[in-house]
């Protein structure tokens, strides 16, 4: 996925739907916990750990889930990667 010119990893499409949904629910709960912690350093730390664990489970962080040998360009500017030509075609006006 590309957001403001940066590549972002998507969730692993091979996850079973119940597992994916459980991880998404945990991610949303953890994000709410970060917001609700309101300055409590220990609570914020635990909530952020939950966010990280859910994102790793979804495949958005951590080891890559794809098997084609391509490197992880997460958060890299698309124009600075091997995908620059593809991205240029997306960005070009018709």
HUKA-V703101 format. One line per field, one symbol per residue. psi: psi as a letter, one per 20 degrees, with the letter a starting at -180 (. if undefined). A space follows every 10 residues. Layout:
psi: ???
//
This chain:
psi: qppliqppqr qoiipqghgg hghggggggh hhhghihlio ggggggghhg gggghghiji rbqqirjjiq rokpjqphij rijggghhhh hpq.
//
